[in-house]
Amino acid sequence: MAGPRITVVQDGEELARVAADLVADVISAIPAASIVAATGKTPMGLYAELAARRRAGILDTGAISAVQLDEYLGLEPDDDRSLLGWLQRSFLEPLGVGDDRVLRLPVDGDLDTACAAFDRTVEARGIDLAILGLGPNGHLGFNEPPSDPKSPTRVVELTPITLEANARYWGEGAEVPSEAVTLGMPHLLSARTVVLVIAGGGKRDIARRALTGPIGPEVPASFLQQTDAAVIVDRDAWGEP
Ligand code: GLP
């Protein structure tokens, strides 16, 4: 295993373009690709670039499907702060991916049973492409530390650092839900292609720890060192080359 391929880019525009080239390569090789797409700020430019390519007729997303990466628990079904809502606005609708082509994480009922069933479905289908961001504590999706490569799809208690980081997406005075459900680590680590996008000076320490530090459950993203993930990181997050 050669390990991750790290590309350092100047800014958000270059990050979006370089990442979109990788995503477009996957979709042209596998038109019906099953794709995990993270929410969060970092991949938004990438999704806008993909939508622009689709509008220009140079990217055909007509057969792709999506597998949900993470979701808060305890929300009303129509709460537009849900991660599914964010995914719909930023990725699914702009790329024309209808509800029938989205595998949604379970958010109610017997979650242990439902998460195990979800894992079986995803395992049978496989993930062709996982577009991931890096949490401030090294999480992938909501695989909070400690998470190891076998951590399945499950309910997680969000850590204070994640709650604080996500408060900016949640609205003045509102409390970020403390529980969530996340797609498990095995699906992310075994995706045929992983594209990890990292941006901003606030991610510098965790980016270095995840990509060059000791591999272990305390930094879940560090397990990507054992894969050939494509990492696209901006200069602010990586420092001068
Ligand atoms: C959130 C999400 C992750 C996302 C990460 C980074 O907590 N659960 O899926 O990748 O944080 O977000 P951002 O790109 O906004 O820094």
Boltz pocket constraint, residues with backbone or C-beta under 6 A from the ligand:
constraints:
  - pocket:
      binder: B
      contacts: [[A, 38], [A, 39], [A, 40], [A, 41], [A, 42], [A, 43], [A, 69], [A, 70], [A, 132], [A, 133], [A, 134], [A, 135], [A, 136], [A, 139], [A, 140], [A, 141], [A, 142], [A, 162], [A, 166], [A, 197]]
      max_distance: 6.0
